[in-house]
Every structure is written in C-alpha cells, then in structure tokens.
C-alpha cells in the first residue's frame, strides 16, 4: 500500500492550500472594514469552503497514515 502515500500527501497539500486561501480571504475581508452584516455574510460563505478544505486535508492525511501502516 505504499502507492497510497504520495497521492495522500498531494491530497493533504491541496487541503492545506484551501485552508490558507480561507485565511487569506478572511484577513482581506477584515481589512476592508465592512459593516457587520456584510462581514457576516461573507464569512458565512467562507465557512463551507473552510470545512471542505479541512475534510480534504484530513482524508489526505488518512491516506498517508494507512499507506504507512499497511506498506
């Protein structure tokens, strides 16, 4: 199962890049000084992407661990 390690690492990296993107967008939204309702709407839309990126990263890490344990 060692063939699962590198694809898992790539999937985990994609998830981490998604998390970094979410951090960047949230920081940029905070710097723009919007009113509370606009900020809340923008950040609520970002929550779904953040959770998706976290899930992708977790799946990638699981692939790496399973590849190491079974390899």
N, CA, C and O atoms as a Tripos MOL2 file, in Angstrom:
@<TRIPOS>MOLECULE
protein
  284   283    71     0     0
PROTEIN
NO_CHARGES

@<TRIPOS>ATOM
      1 N           0.8050   -1.2110    0.0000 N.3       1 UNK1
      2 CA          0.0000    0.0000    0.0000 C.3       1 UNK1
      3 C           0.8400    1.2640    0.0000 C.2       1 UNK1
      4 O           0.3280    2.3510    0.2670 O.2       1 UNK1
      5 N           2.1180    1.1330   -0.2960 N.am      2 UNK2
      6 CA          2.9700    2.3140   -0.3030 C.3       2 UNK2
      7 C           2.6180    3.2610   -1.4570 C.2       2 UNK2
      8 O           3.0200    4.4240   -1.4430 O.2       2 UNK2
      9 N           1.8900    2.7860   -2.4290 N.am      3 UNK3
     10 CA          1.4640    3.6440   -3.5370 C.3       3 UNK3
     11 C           0.4590    4.6990   -3.0560 C.2       3 UNK3
     12 O           0.1950    5.6670   -3.7700 O.2       3 UNK3
     13 N          -0.0970    4.5220   -1.8660 N.am      4 UNK4
     14 CA         -1.1070    5.4450   -1.3450 C.3       4 UNK4
     15 C          -0.4760    6.6560   -0.6480 C.2       4 UNK4
     16 O          -1.1660    7.6450   -0.3990 O.2       4 UNK4
     17 N           0.8010    6.5960   -0.3350 N.am      5 UNK5
     18 CA          1.4270    7.6570    0.4490 C.3       5 UNK5
     19 C           1.5280    8.9610   -0.3490 C.2       5 UNK5
     20 O           1.0960   10.0070    0.1350 O.2       5 UNK5
     21 N           2.0870    8.9190   -1.5540 N.am      6 UNK6
     22 CA          2.2730   10.1560   -2.3190 C.3       6 UNK6
     23 C           0.9680   10.7960   -2.7760 C.2       6 UNK6
     24 O           0.8270   12.0140   -2.6680 O.2       6 UNK6
     25 N           0.0080   10.0230   -3.2830 N.am      7 UNK7
     26 CA         -1.2760   10.6800   -3.5960 C.3       7 UNK7
     27 C          -1.9490   11.2660   -2.3540 C.2       7 UNK7
     28 O          -2.5890   12.3150   -2.4270 O.2       7 UNK7
     29 N          -1.8050   10.5890   -1.2190 N.am      8 UNK8
     30 CA         -2.3560   11.1250    0.0240 C.3       8 UNK8
     31 C          -1.6880   12.4280    0.4210 C.2       8 UNK8
     32 O          -2.3420   13.3460    0.9150 O.2       8 UNK8
     33 N          -0.3750   12.5050    0.2030 N.am      9 UNK9
     34 CA          0.3480   13.7410    0.5070 C.3       9 UNK9
     35 C          -0.1140   14.8830   -0.3990 C.2       9 UNK9
     36 O          -0.2310   16.0260    0.0430 O.2       9 UNK9
     37 N          -0.3710   14.5680   -1.6550 N.am     10 UNK10
     38 CA         -0.8540   15.5930   -2.5910 C.3      10 UNK10
     39 C          -2.2480   16.0650   -2.1850 C.2      10 UNK10
     40 O          -2.5320   17.2630   -2.2080 O.2      10 UNK10
     41 N          -3.1130   15.1300   -1.8140 N.am     11 UNK11
     42 CA         -4.4680   15.4920   -1.3820 C.3      11 UNK11
     43 C          -4.4070   16.3420   -0.1160 C.2      11 UNK11
     44 O          -5.1380   17.3250    0.0050 O.2      11 UNK11
     45 N          -3.5410   15.9730    0.8290 N.am     12 UNK12
     46 CA         -3.3910   16.7570    2.0520 C.3      12 UNK12
     47 C          -2.8660   18.1550    1.7390 C.2      12 UNK12
     48 O          -3.3050   19.1300    2.3480 O.2      12 UNK12
     49 N          -1.9390   18.2620    0.8040 N.am     13 UNK13
     50 CA         -1.4020   19.5630    0.4260 C.3      13 UNK13
     51 C          -2.4770   20.4400   -0.2140 C.2      13 UNK13
     52 O          -2.5260   21.6440    0.0380 O.2      13 UNK13
     53 N          -3.3310   19.8460   -1.0320 N.am     14 UNK14
     54 CA         -4.4390   20.6000   -1.6300 C.3      14 UNK14
     55 C          -5.3620   21.1350   -0.5360 C.2      14 UNK14
     56 O          -5.8150   22.2780   -0.6030 O.2      14 UNK14
     57 N          -5.6370   20.3010    0.4720 N.am     15 UNK15
     58 CA         -6.4650   20.7450    1.5900 C.3      15 UNK15
     59 C          -5.8230   21.8740    2.3720 C.2      15 UNK15
     60 O          -6.5050   22.8200    2.7640 O.2      15 UNK15
     61 N          -4.5210   21.7890    2.6050 N.am     16 UNK16
     62 CA         -3.8170   22.8480    3.3300 C.3      16 UNK16
     63 C          -3.8080   24.1390    2.5170 C.2      16 UNK16
     64 O          -3.9490   25.2250    3.0800 O.2      16 UNK16
     65 N          -3.6450   24.0320    1.2110 N.am     17 UNK17
     66 CA         -3.7110   25.2280    0.3600 C.3      17 UNK17
     67 C          -5.1020   25.8640    0.4210 C.2      17 UNK17
     68 O          -5.2300   27.0890    0.4140 O.2      17 UNK17
     69 N          -6.1410   25.0300    0.4800 N.am     18 UNK18
     70 CA         -7.5020   25.5510    0.6390 C.3      18 UNK18
     71 C          -7.6790   26.2660    1.9680 C.2      18 UNK18
     72 O          -8.3480   27.2970    2.0300 O.2      18 UNK18
     73 N          -7.0920   25.7360    3.0250 N.am     19 UNK19
     74 CA         -7.1610   26.3960    4.3250 C.3      19 UNK19
     75 C          -6.4170   27.7260    4.3010 C.2      19 UNK19
     76 O          -6.8860   28.7130    4.8680 O.2      19 UNK19
     77 N          -5.2690   27.7540    3.6500 N.am     20 UNK20
     78 CA         -4.5110   29.0080    3.5300 C.3      20 UNK20
     79 C          -5.3040   30.0480    2.7380 C.2      20 UNK20
     80 O          -5.2850   31.2330    3.0710 O.2      20 UNK20
     81 N          -5.9910   29.6070    1.7050 N.am     21 UNK21
     82 CA         -6.8300   30.5130    0.9300 C.3      21 UNK21
     83 C          -7.9350   31.1040    1.8020 C.2      21 UNK21
     84 O          -8.2180   32.3000    1.7300 O.2      21 UNK21
     85 N          -8.5560   30.2630    2.6240 N.am     22 UNK22
     86 CA         -9.6130   30.7550    3.5130 C.3      22 UNK22
     87 C          -9.0720   31.7850    4.4990 C.2      22 UNK22
     88 O          -9.7330   32.7850    4.7750 O.2      22 UNK22
     89 N          -7.8850   31.5500    5.0260 N.am     23 UNK23
     90 CA         -7.2700   32.5040    5.9450 C.3      23 UNK23
     91 C          -7.0050   33.8230    5.2260 C.2      23 UNK23
     92 O          -7.2680   34.8940    5.7710 O.2      23 UNK23
     93 N          -6.4860   33.7450    4.0080 N.am     24 UNK24
     94 CA         -6.1880   34.9470    3.2280 C.3      24 UNK24
     95 C          -7.4610   35.7520    2.9500 C.2      24 UNK24
     96 O          -7.4690   36.9730    3.1050 O.2      24 UNK24
     97 N          -8.5270   35.0760    2.5420 N.am     25 UNK25
     98 CA         -9.7780   35.7750    2.2220 C.3      25 UNK25
     99 C         -10.3850   36.3960    3.4780 C.2      25 UNK25
    100 O         -10.8970   37.5150    3.4220 O.2      25 UNK25
    101 N         -10.3380   35.6910    4.6070 N.am     26 UNK26
    102 CA        -10.8850   36.2360    5.8450 C.3      26 UNK26
    103 C         -10.0860   37.4420    6.3220 C.2      26 UNK26
    104 O         -10.6660   38.4180    6.7970 O.2      26 UNK26
    105 N          -8.7710   37.3880    6.2020 N.am     27 UNK27
    106 CA         -7.9460   38.5260    6.6050 C.3      27 UNK27
    107 C          -8.1960   39.7310    5.7100 C.2      27 UNK27
    108 O          -8.2480   40.8660    6.1830 O.2      27 UNK27
    109 N          -8.3500   39.4770    4.4150 N.am     28 UNK28
    110 CA         -8.6270   40.5720    3.4920 C.3      28 UNK28
    111 C          -9.9990   41.1860    3.7790 C.2      28 UNK28
    112 O         -10.1610   42.4040    3.7030 O.2      28 UNK28
    113 N         -10.9750   40.3560    4.1050 N.am     29 UNK29
    114 CA        -12.3080   40.8690    4.4240 C.3      29 UNK29
    115 C         -12.2720   41.7080    5.6990 C.2      29 UNK29
    116 O         -12.9860   42.7040    5.8170 O.2      29 UNK29
    117 N         -11.4490   41.3030    6.6320 N.am     30 UNK30
    118 CA        -11.3570   42.0570    7.8810 C.3      30 UNK30
    119 C         -10.7010   43.4160    7.6540 C.2      30 UNK30
    120 O         -11.0830   44.4000    8.2850 O.2      30 UNK30
    121 N          -9.7230   43.4770    6.7640 N.am     31 UNK31
    122 CA         -9.0370   44.7360    6.4780 C.3      31 UNK31
    123 C          -9.9200   45.7330    5.7360 C.2      31 UNK31
    124 O          -9.6830   46.9390    5.8040 O.2      31 UNK31
    125 N         -10.9440   45.2380    5.0250 N.am     32 UNK32
    126 CA        -11.7830   46.1280    4.2130 C.3      32 UNK32
    127 C         -12.7720   46.9340    5.0390 C.2      32 UNK32
    128 O         -13.4160   47.8320    4.4970 O.2      32 UNK32
    129 N         -12.9130   46.6570    6.3000 N.am     33 UNK33
    130 CA        -13.7730   47.4210    7.2160 C.3      33 UNK33
    131 C         -15.2080   47.5520    6.7050 C.2      33 UNK33
    132 O         -15.7010   48.6590    6.4900 O.2      33 UNK33
    133 N         -15.8660   46.4150    6.5140 N.am     34 UNK34
    134 CA        -17.2600   46.4140    6.0840 C.3      34 UNK34
    135 C         -18.1580   46.4820    7.3160 C.2      34 UNK34
    136 O         -17.7020   46.3070    8.4460 O.2      34 UNK34
    137 N         -19.4370   46.7380    7.0780 N.am     35 UNK35
    138 CA        -20.3450   46.7130    8.2180 C.3      35 UNK35
    139 C         -20.5950   45.2650    8.6470 C.2      35 UNK35
    140 O         -20.2120   44.3290    7.9460 O.2      35 UNK35
    141 N         -21.2280   45.0930    9.7810 N.am     36 UNK36
    142 CA        -21.3420   43.7750   10.4180 C.3      36 UNK36
    143 C         -22.1050   42.7710    9.5500 C.2      36 UNK36
    144 O         -21.7180   41.6050    9.4690 O.2      36 UNK36
    145 N         -23.1660   43.2080    8.9120 N.am     37 UNK37
    146 CA        -23.9660   42.2750    8.1030 C.3      37 UNK37
    147 C         -23.2120   41.7810    6.8770 C.2      37 UNK37
    148 O         -23.2650   40.5950    6.5540 O.2      37 UNK37
    149 N         -22.5170   42.6730    6.1970 N.am     38 UNK38
    150 CA        -21.7370   42.2590    5.0350 C.3      38 UNK38
    151 C         -20.6030   41.3290    5.4400 C.2      38 UNK38
    152 O         -20.3220   40.3460    4.7540 O.2      38 UNK38
    153 N         -19.9570   41.6390    6.5510 N.am     39 UNK39
    154 CA        -18.8640   40.8000    7.0370 C.3      39 UNK39
    155 C         -19.3780   39.4130    7.4070 C.2      39 UNK39
    156 O         -18.7520   38.4040    7.0830 O.2      39 UNK39
    157 N         -20.5120   39.3700    8.0800 N.am     40 UNK40
    158 CA        -21.0780   38.0850    8.4870 C.3      40 UNK40
    159 C         -21.4650   37.2490    7.2710 C.2      40 UNK40
    160 O         -21.2040   36.0460    7.2450 O.2      40 UNK40
    161 N         -22.0730   37.8570    6.2800 N.am     41 UNK41
    162 CA        -22.4690   37.1280    5.0760 C.3      41 UNK41
    163 C         -21.2490   36.5970    4.3340 C.2      41 UNK41
    164 O         -21.2530   35.4700    3.8400 O.2      41 UNK41
    165 N         -20.2160   37.4100    4.2620 N.am     42 UNK42
    166 CA        -19.0020   36.9900    3.5530 C.3      42 UNK42
    167 C         -18.3070   35.8390    4.2830 C.2      42 UNK42
    168 O         -17.8540   34.8830    3.6540 O.2      42 UNK42
    169 N         -18.2280   35.9340    5.5940 N.am     43 UNK43
    170 CA        -17.5520   34.8920    6.3580 C.3      43 UNK43
    171 C         -18.3840   33.6090    6.4440 C.2      43 UNK43
    172 O         -17.8220   32.5160    6.5080 O.2      43 UNK43
    173 N         -19.7060   33.7280    6.4470 N.am     44 UNK44
    174 CA        -20.5310   32.5160    6.4460 C.3      44 UNK44
    175 C         -20.3500   31.7390    5.1520 C.2      44 UNK44
    176 O         -20.3600   30.5080    5.1660 O.2      44 UNK44
    177 N         -20.1880   32.4220    4.0580 N.am     45 UNK45
    178 CA        -19.9190   31.7370    2.8050 C.3      45 UNK45
    179 C         -18.5600   31.0610    2.8050 C.2      45 UNK45
    180 O         -18.3550   30.0650    2.1110 O.2      45 UNK45
    181 N         -17.6430   31.5950    3.5750 N.am     46 UNK46
    182 CA        -16.2960   31.0500    3.6550 C.3      46 UNK46
    183 C         -16.2210   29.8250    4.5680 C.2      46 UNK46
    184 O         -15.3110   29.0050    4.4420 O.2      46 UNK46
    185 N         -17.1690   29.7080    5.4730 N.am     47 UNK47
    186 CA        -17.1630   28.5840    6.4170 C.3      47 UNK47
    187 C         -17.2940   27.2450    5.6840 C.2      47 UNK47
    188 O         -16.6160   26.2800    6.0360 O.2      47 UNK47
    189 N         -18.1460   27.1820    4.6840 N.am     48 UNK48
    190 CA        -18.3330   25.9350    3.9350 C.3      48 UNK48
    191 C         -17.0480   25.5310    3.2250 C.2      48 UNK48
    192 O         -16.6810   24.3560    3.2180 O.2      48 UNK48
    193 N         -16.3700   26.4970    2.6320 N.am     49 UNK49
    194 CA        -15.1160   26.1880    1.9490 C.3      49 UNK49
    195 C         -14.0500   25.7600    2.9580 C.2      49 UNK49
    196 O         -13.2510   24.8650    2.6830 O.2      49 UNK49
    197 N         -14.0430   26.3980    4.1150 N.am     50 UNK50
    198 CA        -13.0860   26.0520    5.1500 C.3      50 UNK50
    199 C         -13.2990   24.6140    5.6260 C.2      50 UNK50
    200 O         -12.3380   23.8610    5.7840 O.2      50 UNK50
    201 N         -14.5380   24.2420    5.8510 N.am     51 UNK51
    202 CA        -14.8250   22.8770    6.3000 C.3      51 UNK51
    203 C         -14.4950   21.8600    5.2120 C.2      51 UNK51
    204 O         -14.0050   20.7710    5.5120 O.2      51 UNK51
    205 N         -14.7560   22.2020    3.9630 N.am     52 UNK52
    206 CA        -14.4060   21.3120    2.8630 C.3      52 UNK52
    207 C         -12.9060   21.1170    2.7430 C.2      52 UNK52
    208 O         -12.4370   19.9980    2.5320 O.2      52 UNK52
    209 N         -12.1510   22.2010    2.8760 N.am     53 UNK53
    210 CA        -10.6880   22.1010    2.8120 C.3      53 UNK53
    211 C         -10.1510   21.2810    3.9790 C.2      53 UNK53
    212 O          -9.2060   20.5090    3.8160 O.2      53 UNK53
    213 N         -10.7460   21.4460    5.1460 N.am     54 UNK54
    214 CA        -10.3370   20.6570    6.3070 C.3      54 UNK54
    215 C         -10.6250   19.1750    6.0860 C.2      54 UNK54
    216 O          -9.8200   18.3210    6.4570 O.2      54 UNK54
    217 N         -11.7650   18.8730    5.4850 N.am     55 UNK55
    218 CA        -12.1070   17.4760    5.1930 C.3      55 UNK55
    219 C         -11.1440   16.8770    4.1690 C.2      55 UNK55
    220 O         -10.7020   15.7400    4.3320 O.2      55 UNK55
    221 N         -10.8190   17.6220    3.1270 N.am     56 UNK56
    222 CA         -9.8860   17.1290    2.1070 C.3      56 UNK56
    223 C          -8.5200   16.8760    2.7230 C.2      56 UNK56
    224 O          -7.8830   15.8620    2.4400 O.2      56 UNK56
    225 N          -8.0720   17.7940    3.5610 N.am     57 UNK57
    226 CA         -6.7870   17.6240    4.2190 C.3      57 UNK57
    227 C          -6.7940   16.4010    5.1330 C.2      57 UNK57
    228 O          -5.8160   15.6540    5.1800 O.2      57 UNK57
    229 N          -7.8750   16.2000    5.8470 N.am     58 UNK58
    230 CA         -7.9810   15.0340    6.7400 C.3      58 UNK58
    231 C          -7.9730   13.7260    5.9580 C.2      58 UNK58
    232 O          -7.3340   12.7570    6.3670 O.2      58 UNK58
    233 N          -8.6730   13.7000    4.8480 N.am     59 UNK59
    234 CA         -8.6900   12.4930    4.0110 C.3      59 UNK59
    235 C          -7.2930   12.2010    3.4770 C.2      59 UNK59
    236 O          -6.8650   11.0480    3.4470 O.2      59 UNK59
    237 N          -6.5810   13.2460    3.0560 N.am     60 UNK60
    238 CA         -5.2150   13.0570    2.5770 C.3      60 UNK60
    239 C          -4.3060   12.5070    3.6670 C.2      60 UNK60
    240 O          -3.5040   11.6080    3.4160 O.2      60 UNK60
    241 N          -4.4290   13.0440    4.8760 N.am     61 UNK61
    242 CA         -3.6160   12.5360    5.9770 C.3      61 UNK61
    243 C          -3.9750   11.1020    6.3390 C.2      61 UNK61
    244 O          -3.1010   10.3140    6.7000 O.2      61 UNK61
    245 N          -5.2480   10.7640    6.2460 N.am     62 UNK62
    246 CA         -5.6600    9.3760    6.4880 C.3      62 UNK62
    247 C          -5.0490    8.4390    5.4320 C.2      62 UNK62
    248 O          -4.6210    7.3300    5.7530 O.2      62 UNK62
    249 N          -5.0150    8.8890    4.1930 N.am     63 UNK63
    250 CA         -4.4120    8.0840    3.1340 C.3      63 UNK63
    251 C          -2.9340    7.8410    3.4180 C.2      63 UNK63
    252 O          -2.4360    6.7320    3.2250 O.2      63 UNK63
    253 N          -2.2360    8.8740    3.8760 N.am     64 UNK64
    254 CA         -0.8080    8.7250    4.1920 C.3      64 UNK64
    255 C          -0.6140    7.7530    5.3330 C.2      64 UNK64
    256 O           0.2460    6.8760    5.2570 O.2      64 UNK64
    257 N          -1.3850    7.8880    6.3770 N.am     65 UNK65
    258 CA         -1.2480    7.0010    7.5460 C.3      65 UNK65
    259 C          -1.5720    5.5620    7.1830 C.2      65 UNK65
    260 O          -0.8560    4.6480    7.5940 O.2      65 UNK65
    261 N          -2.6290    5.3440    6.4280 N.am     66 UNK66
    262 CA         -2.9930    3.9830    6.0180 C.3      66 UNK66
    263 C          -1.9110    3.4080    5.1080 C.2      66 UNK66
    264 O          -1.5720    2.2300    5.2210 O.2      66 UNK66
    265 N          -1.3660    4.2270    4.2090 N.am     67 UNK67
    266 CA         -0.2830    3.7590    3.3480 C.3      67 UNK67
    267 C           0.9460    3.3590    4.1420 C.2      67 UNK67
    268 O           1.6070    2.3730    3.8150 O.2      67 UNK67
    269 N           1.2570    4.1240    5.1890 N.am     68 UNK68
    270 CA          2.4250    3.7990    6.0300 C.3      68 UNK68
    271 C           2.1660    2.5380    6.8500 C.2      68 UNK68
    272 O           3.0330    1.6700    6.9510 O.2      68 UNK68
    273 N           0.9740    2.4380    7.4350 N.am     69 UNK69
    274 CA          0.6730    1.2850    8.2820 C.3      69 UNK69
    275 C           0.5930   -0.0180    7.4830 C.2      69 UNK69
    276 O           1.0310   -1.0630    7.9660 O.2      69 UNK69
    277 N           0.0500    0.0300    6.2880 N.am     70 UNK70
    278 CA         -0.1070   -1.1950    5.5030 C.3      70 UNK70
    279 C           1.0510   -1.4460    4.5470 C.2      70 UNK70
    280 O           1.1140   -2.5010    3.9160 O.2      70 UNK70
    281 N           1.9600   -0.4960    4.4340 N.am     71 UNK71
    282 CA          3.0470   -0.6210    3.4720 C.3      71 UNK71
    283 C           4.2790   -1.2600    3.9900 C.2      71 UNK71
    284 O           5.2530   -1.4100    3.2530 O.2      71 UNK71
@<TRIPOS>BOND
     1     1     2 1
     2     2     3 1
     3     3     4 2
     4     3     5 am
     5     5     6 1
     6     6     7 1
     7     7     8 2
     8     7     9 am
     9     9    10 1
    10    10    11 1
    11    11    12 2
    12    11    13 am
    13    13    14 1
    14    14    15 1
    15    15    16 2
    16    15    17 am
    17    17    18 1
    18    18    19 1
    19    19    20 2
    20    19    21 am
    21    21    22 1
    22    22    23 1
    23    23    24 2
    24    23    25 am
    25    25    26 1
    26    26    27 1
    27    27    28 2
    28    27    29 am
    29    29    30 1
    30    30    31 1
    31    31    32 2
    32    31    33 am
    33    33    34 1
    34    34    35 1
    35    35    36 2
    36    35    37 am
    37    37    38 1
    38    38    39 1
    39    39    40 2
    40    39    41 am
    41    41    42 1
    42    42    43 1
    43    43    44 2
    44    43    45 am
    45    45    46 1
    46    46    47 1
    47    47    48 2
    48    47    49 am
    49    49    50 1
    50    50    51 1
    51    51    52 2
    52    51    53 am
    53    53    54 1
    54    54    55 1
    55    55    56 2
    56    55    57 am
    57    57    58 1
    58    58    59 1
    59    59    60 2
    60    59    61 am
    61    61    62 1
    62    62    63 1
    63    63    64 2
    64    63    65 am
    65    65    66 1
    66    66    67 1
    67    67    68 2
    68    67    69 am
    69    69    70 1
    70    70    71 1
    71    71    72 2
    72    71    73 am
    73    73    74 1
    74    74    75 1
    75    75    76 2
    76    75    77 am
    77    77    78 1
    78    78    79 1
    79    79    80 2
    80    79    81 am
    81    81    82 1
    82    82    83 1
    83    83    84 2
    84    83    85 am
    85    85    86 1
    86    86    87 1
    87    87    88 2
    88    87    89 am
    89    89    90 1
    90    90    91 1
    91    91    92 2
    92    91    93 am
    93    93    94 1
    94    94    95 1
    95    95    96 2
    96    95    97 am
    97    97    98 1
    98    98    99 1
    99    99   100 2
   100    99   101 am
   101   101   102 1
   102   102   103 1
   103   103   104 2
   104   103   105 am
   105   105   106 1
   106   106   107 1
   107   107   108 2
   108   107   109 am
   109   109   110 1
   110   110   111 1
   111   111   112 2
   112   111   113 am
   113   113   114 1
   114   114   115 1
   115   115   116 2
   116   115   117 am
   117   117   118 1
   118   118   119 1
   119   119   120 2
   120   119   121 am
   121   121   122 1
   122   122   123 1
   123   123   124 2
   124   123   125 am
   125   125   126 1
   126   126   127 1
   127   127   128 2
   128   127   129 am
   129   129   130 1
   130   130   131 1
   131   131   132 2
   132   131   133 am
   133   133   134 1
   134   134   135 1
   135   135   136 2
   136   135   137 am
   137   137   138 1
   138   138   139 1
   139   139   140 2
   140   139   141 am
   141   141   142 1
   142   142   143 1
   143   143   144 2
   144   143   145 am
   145   145   146 1
   146   146   147 1
   147   147   148 2
   148   147   149 am
   149   149   150 1
   150   150   151 1
   151   151   152 2
   152   151   153 am
   153   153   154 1
   154   154   155 1
   155   155   156 2
   156   155   157 am
   157   157   158 1
   158   158   159 1
   159   159   160 2
   160   159   161 am
   161   161   162 1
   162   162   163 1
   163   163   164 2
   164   163   165 am
   165   165   166 1
   166   166   167 1
   167   167   168 2
   168   167   169 am
   169   169   170 1
   170   170   171 1
   171   171   172 2
   172   171   173 am
   173   173   174 1
   174   174   175 1
   175   175   176 2
   176   175   177 am
   177   177   178 1
   178   178   179 1
   179   179   180 2
   180   179   181 am
   181   181   182 1
   182   182   183 1
   183   183   184 2
   184   183   185 am
   185   185   186 1
   186   186   187 1
   187   187   188 2
   188   187   189 am
   189   189   190 1
   190   190   191 1
   191   191   192 2
   192   191   193 am
   193   193   194 1
   194   194   195 1
   195   195   196 2
   196   195   197 am
   197   197   198 1
   198   198   199 1
   199   199   200 2
   200   199   201 am
   201   201   202 1
   202   202   203 1
   203   203   204 2
   204   203   205 am
   205   205   206 1
   206   206   207 1
   207   207   208 2
   208   207   209 am
   209   209   210 1
   210   210   211 1
   211   211   212 2
   212   211   213 am
   213   213   214 1
   214   214   215 1
   215   215   216 2
   216   215   217 am
   217   217   218 1
   218   218   219 1
   219   219   220 2
   220   219   221 am
   221   221   222 1
   222   222   223 1
   223   223   224 2
   224   223   225 am
   225   225   226 1
   226   226   227 1
   227   227   228 2
   228   227   229 am
   229   229   230 1
   230   230   231 1
   231   231   232 2
   232   231   233 am
   233   233   234 1
   234   234   235 1
   235   235   236 2
   236   235   237 am
   237   237   238 1
   238   238   239 1
   239   239   240 2
   240   239   241 am
   241   241   242 1
   242   242   243 1
   243   243   244 2
   244   243   245 am
   245   245   246 1
   246   246   247 1
   247   247   248 2
   248   247   249 am
   249   249   250 1
   250   250   251 1
   251   251   252 2
   252   251   253 am
   253   253   254 1
   254   254   255 1
   255   255   256 2
   256   255   257 am
   257   257   258 1
   258   258   259 1
   259   259   260 2
   260   259   261 am
   261   261   262 1
   262   262   263 1
   263   263   264 2
   264   263   265 am
   265   265   266 1
   266   266   267 1
   267   267   268 2
   268   267   269 am
   269   269   270 1
   270   270   271 1
   271   271   272 2
   272   271   273 am
   273   273   274 1
   274   274   275 1
   275   275   276 2
   276   275   277 am
   277   277   278 1
   278   278   279 1
   279   279   280 2
   280   279   281 am
   281   281   282 1
   282   282   283 1
   283   283   284 2
@<TRIPOS>SUBSTRUCTURE
     1 UNK1         2 RESIDUE 1 A UNK
     2 UNK2         6 RESIDUE 1 A UNK
     3 UNK3        10 RESIDUE 1 A UNK
     4 UNK4        14 RESIDUE 1 A UNK
     5 UNK5        18 RESIDUE 1 A UNK
     6 UNK6        22 RESIDUE 1 A UNK
     7 UNK7        26 RESIDUE 1 A UNK
     8 UNK8        30 RESIDUE 1 A UNK
     9 UNK9        34 RESIDUE 1 A UNK
    10 UNK10       38 RESIDUE 1 A UNK
    11 UNK11       42 RESIDUE 1 A UNK
    12 UNK12       46 RESIDUE 1 A UNK
    13 UNK13       50 RESIDUE 1 A UNK
    14 UNK14       54 RESIDUE 1 A UNK
    15 UNK15       58 RESIDUE 1 A UNK
    16 UNK16       62 RESIDUE 1 A UNK
    17 UNK17       66 RESIDUE 1 A UNK
    18 UNK18       70 RESIDUE 1 A UNK
    19 UNK19       74 RESIDUE 1 A UNK
    20 UNK20       78 RESIDUE 1 A UNK
    21 UNK21       82 RESIDUE 1 A UNK
    22 UNK22       86 RESIDUE 1 A UNK
    23 UNK23       90 RESIDUE 1 A UNK
    24 UNK24       94 RESIDUE 1 A UNK
    25 UNK25       98 RESIDUE 1 A UNK
    26 UNK26      102 RESIDUE 1 A UNK
    27 UNK27      106 RESIDUE 1 A UNK
    28 UNK28      110 RESIDUE 1 A UNK
    29 UNK29      114 RESIDUE 1 A UNK
    30 UNK30      118 RESIDUE 1 A UNK
    31 UNK31      122 RESIDUE 1 A UNK
    32 UNK32      126 RESIDUE 1 A UNK
    33 UNK33      130 RESIDUE 1 A UNK
    34 UNK34      134 RESIDUE 1 A UNK
    35 UNK35      138 RESIDUE 1 A UNK
    36 UNK36      142 RESIDUE 1 A UNK
    37 UNK37      146 RESIDUE 1 A UNK
    38 UNK38      150 RESIDUE 1 A UNK
    39 UNK39      154 RESIDUE 1 A UNK
    40 UNK40      158 RESIDUE 1 A UNK
    41 UNK41      162 RESIDUE 1 A UNK
    42 UNK42      166 RESIDUE 1 A UNK
    43 UNK43      170 RESIDUE 1 A UNK
    44 UNK44      174 RESIDUE 1 A UNK
    45 UNK45      178 RESIDUE 1 A UNK
    46 UNK46      182 RESIDUE 1 A UNK
    47 UNK47      186 RESIDUE 1 A UNK
    48 UNK48      190 RESIDUE 1 A UNK
    49 UNK49      194 RESIDUE 1 A UNK
    50 UNK50      198 RESIDUE 1 A UNK
    51 UNK51      202 RESIDUE 1 A UNK
    52 UNK52      206 RESIDUE 1 A UNK
    53 UNK53      210 RESIDUE 1 A UNK
    54 UNK54      214 RESIDUE 1 A UNK
    55 UNK55      218 RESIDUE 1 A UNK
    56 UNK56      222 RESIDUE 1 A UNK
    57 UNK57      226 RESIDUE 1 A UNK
    58 UNK58      230 RESIDUE 1 A UNK
    59 UNK59      234 RESIDUE 1 A UNK
    60 UNK60      238 RESIDUE 1 A UNK
    61 UNK61      242 RESIDUE 1 A UNK
    62 UNK62      246 RESIDUE 1 A UNK
    63 UNK63      250 RESIDUE 1 A UNK
    64 UNK64      254 RESIDUE 1 A UNK
    65 UNK65      258 RESIDUE 1 A UNK
    66 UNK66      262 RESIDUE 1 A UNK
    67 UNK67      266 RESIDUE 1 A UNK
    68 UNK68      270 RESIDUE 1 A UNK
    69 UNK69      274 RESIDUE 1 A UNK
    70 UNK70      278 RESIDUE 1 A UNK
    71 UNK71      282 RESIDUE 1 A UNK
